[in-house]
Amino acid sequence: MKEFFNIDLAQISLFSFLGLLFWGGLLYGFLWVFKNYLVLLIIQSPVRRKNILDKLPAVSTLIWVLFALYALYLLVKPFPFLGVVLTLVFVYLSRGYLINLFHGLFFRLKGDMNIGQEIAFDDYQGTILKLNNFDFEIQNKEGEIVQVPYSTMVNEEIIKKDFSTDFSAYKFSIKTESEISEKELRIKLLQSPWITPVFPASIKKVNSDDEKSMYDIIVYAIDEKYHSIIERDLKMELLA
């Protein structure tokens, strides 16, 4: 217990600060390179790349929070009692921001909210414009931009009015016999278990002659891994 009140300045030095600056700069550089270059090289799928980039700000925030906790530990380690007191005071004074921060991390990492999505809850309704660390911004039908703290969403019923960001859009072209109509294509697509019924498929005839017709098709798959399966199944059904 006596050691809890001791002060040991030998545990901290100029090198401790320089080390924190070095690791902080290295971490910042890695996140920047990953966002701008590595994700383009590692992730080939545009849809999966978008999903990762959407969650990257929340993951980066979590990494920086862990780094801040590590830095705080190094700085208060030489004087435990004073460090604990200052930490408790900081947590008490900033408790509102911390609550919003952790609730925001939960919502953003879970992926229930996406930019461009229309939502409604409590007295708020509009399109999500930004997902910040402590709040998110929505634009209502009057054009006003409202900043909503994440903590206000706890225990609230959230209604999604636009699900397009929850599904993976896939566009492909297909050549059919001229007698195959757009209605027949739509029926076949509706029978696919890999396509969500929430959004109807977009089917557009781009070229046709006496024997063949060419269609551009956009579907919303329940997962991007089914893209090639949807196109393959449709072509096989048309050949059958």
N, C-alpha and C positions, 0 to 999 in steps of 0.2 A: 504494500500500500504506500509505503514511503517513497518508492520509486515513481509513483504516479505524480508526485508533486515536485520531483527533481527536474532540473533543467540541464540538459547535456548538449551544449552548442557544438560539440565536436562532431555531432551527427549531421550537421548542415554546414555548407561552405559555398564559395563562389562556384565550384564545380557542380554543385547540386543544381543551381539556377541555370548554368550553362547546359547541363545535361537535359533539363526540362525543355529549354529552348531548342536544343538539337532534336530531341524526340518529337516535340511539337511540330517543328518545321518538317521533319521527315514524314510525319503522319499527314500533315497538310499536303505535302507534295505527292504522296502516294494516292490520296483520295482524288486529287486533281488529275493526275495521270490516269487513274482508273476510269474516272468519269469521261474524260475527253479522248482517251486512246485505247486503254486496255479492254474496255467493254465492247468496243467496235471490233477488236481483233479476236476476243475470246468468244463472244456471243454472236453467232451468225444469224440467228432468227430475229427479224425486226420486232416481232411481237414480244418475244421473251426479253429482248434488249429493252424495250419500252417498259415492261413490267419491272425490270431491275432498276432502271433509271427513275421510275416513279417512287420506288421504295428507298433509293439511295440517300436522299436528304434525311429521312428518318434514321437510317442506319448510321449515317455520318454523325447525326446529333447524339445517338447512343454512344458511339465511339468517343466523342469529345466529352461526354458526361463521365465516362469511365476514366478518361485521361485526367479530367479535372479532379476526380476523387483520388486518383493516384498522386497527383501533384499536391493536393491538400494533405494527404497522409505524410508525404515527405517533409512538408513545411511545418506540420504540427508535431511530428515525431520527437524533436528535441525537447519540447515542453508539453507533455501530455495533458496536464490539467488545464492550462491556459488554452490549448488547442481544442479540447472538448468544449470548454465554455464558449469560445468564439464560434465554433461550429454550430452549437445549439442556438446561439443568438442569431447567426446567419440564417439558419433553417427557419427560426421563428419569424424573422422579419420578411423573409422571401417565400413564406409558405404558399401564398397565393400563386406566385409564378411557378414554384416547383410542382404544385398540383396540376396546373395547366400543362406544364412540360411533360410530366409522366402520362397524363391522360392523352396528350397529343401523340406521344410515342406509341401508345397502345393503338389508337385509332389509325395512325398512318402505317404502322407495321402490319396491322391486321388487313389493311387494304379495303376497308369498307367505304372509304371516301376517296374520290378521285377528282382531279381538276376537270371541269367541264360538265360535271354531273349535277343534275337538278335534284335538290332535296327539300324536305319540309319537316320541321319539328318545332314544337312549342309555338312561339310567335314568329319564327323565322321561316322564310321560304325564298329560294332563289338558286342561282347557279354558282357552284364553287369556282372561285378564281385563283385562290392561293391557299396552300397549306403551310402555315408558318410554324415556328417552334412552340409558341404559346397560344396562338389562336389561328383561326382560318377566316378567309374573306369570302363572302357571298355577295352576289349582285341580285337585288330583287327586281320585280317587274317594273318598278318605277325608275330603275337605272341607278339606284343608290347602292353604294358599296358599304357593307356592314361587316365589322370585325367581331367575330363570335368566339369567346374563350372556350376551349375544349371542355372545361369542367361543367359548362352549362348543358352539355350533351349527356352527362351521366344520368342514368335512369330515365332518360327521355325516349319516347317512341320516335324513331326516325323513318320517314317515308321517302323512298327513292322514287323519283319521277322519271329518271332516265337511266336505263340499265346498259346503254351501249358500251360504256367503258368497262363493264364487267365481262364482256364477251370478246372473242377474238375474230375480227373481220377477215375474211379470206376472199380474194378475187381471182377468178380463173376464167378462161375461155374454153368453149366446147363447140365442136362441129357436129351437127346432127343431120339426119335426113330431112328433106324439105317439109315432109308431112308432119313432123314432130312440132307441136305448137308450144307456145309459152306456157299455156295452162297445164299441159302434160308434164313439162319440166318442173313446174312449181309443185305439182302433186307428188312427183318422185322425190323432190327435195324435202317435202314435208314428212315423207316416210322415213327419212334418215334419222337415226337415234343420236347422231353426232351434232345435229343442228338445233339451236334453241328455237322454240316456237314464239319467243317473246318478240323477235323482229322478223318480219317477212323477208324472204330472199329478194334481191334486186336482179331482175332478168331483163336484158336488153339485147334485141337483135341488131347486130352491126353489119351483117352482110348476108345475102341470100341469092340463090339462083334456082334453076329448075330442079336441081338434085340435092343441093346442100344448103344448110343455113348455119351461120356463125352467131353464137350468143356470148355476151359478157355477163358473168354471174358473180354476184357478191352475196355471201352467206355469213352468218354469225355462228361460229362453232362454240361448243361448250369448253373447248380447250384447243390450243393451236396444234397439238399433236395429232388431231384428227383431220387437219387440212387435206393432206394427200389422200386420206381414206375417203373423204367426201367426194373428191373429184374422181377417184378411181371407181367407187361404187356407182356413181352416176353414169360414167362411161360404160361400165359393164352392163348396167340395166338397159341402156340404149342399144347395146349390141345384141342383147338377148332376144 
